[in-house]
Amino acid sequence: MWLAGGGIKPGFTLGVTDDPGFGVAEGGVHVHDLQATILHRLGIDHRKLTFRSRGRDFRLTDVHGNVVKEIRTRGGPQADAS
């Protein structure tokens, strides 16, 4: 996946795929972490973003999801928050 702008380091690569490009060889990021990171860069706390379904609140990142700090620039709108 390619991310640009919004406080993401330019020209930064995180992880490696296998030779055909179908699987993660090293340094993979879980989809919950990716979603948490994108929401964080948009200024949304993924722990508070919920939707109601079947009588209970669900989070987009489920009970998981941590912001991937390695891809952030030092500045940006949420430089201090995790």
C-alpha positions in Angstrom: 0.0 0.0 0.0 1.2 3.5 -0.8 0.5 6.4 1.6 1.4 10.0 0.8 1.0 13.3 2.7 -0.8 13.7 6.0 2.3 13.3 8.1 3.6 10.1 6.5 7.3 10.0 5.9 8.1 10.4 2.2 10.0 7.6 0.5 9.7 5.3 3.5 9.3 1.5 3.1 8.0 -0.7 5.9 8.2 -4.4 5.4 9.1 -6.7 2.6 7.0 -9.0 0.4 8.0 -12.4 -1.0 9.3 -12.7 -4.5 5.9 -13.0 -6.3 4.6 -10.1 -4.1 1.7 -12.2 -2.6 2.8 -12.5 1.0 4.6 -10.7 3.7 8.2 -11.8 4.2 9.1 -9.4 7.1 7.8 -6.3 8.8 4.1 -6.7 8.1 1.4 -4.5 9.6 -1.9 -5.9 10.6 -5.0 -4.3 9.0 -6.2 -3.0 12.4 -2.9 -1.2 12.9 -3.1 0.3 9.4 -6.7 1.5 10.0 -5.7 2.9 13.4 -2.8 4.8 11.8 -4.9 6.3 9.0 -7.6 7.4 11.4 -5.0 8.9 13.7 -3.5 10.9 10.8 -7.1 12.1 10.1 -7.4 13.3 13.7 -9.8 10.6 14.8 -9.2 8.4 17.9 -9.8 4.9 16.7 -10.6 3.8 20.2 -13.6 6.2 20.3 -14.9 5.6 16.8 -17.8 3.2 17.2 -20.9 2.0 15.4 -23.9 0.3 16.8 -24.9 -3.1 15.5 -27.1 -5.8 17.0 -27.5 -3.8 20.2 -23.8 -3.2 21.0 -21.0 -0.8 20.0 -18.3 -2.0 17.7 -15.0 -0.4 16.7 -13.5 -0.4 13.2 -10.3 -1.6 14.7 -12.1 -4.1 17.0 -10.2 -4.4 20.3 -6.9 -4.3 18.5 -5.1 -1.6 16.6 -2.0 0.5 17.4 -0.7 3.5 15.5 2.3 2.6 13.5 4.7 5.3 14.7 7.6 4.3 12.3 5.9 5.8 9.3 4.9 9.2 10.9 6.9 12.4 10.4 8.0 14.3 13.5 5.5 17.1 12.9 1.8 16.9 11.8 -1.5 17.5 13.5 -1.1 14.6 16.0 2.6 14.4 16.6 2.1 14.0 20.4 -0.8 11.6 20.5 -0.5 7.8 20.3 
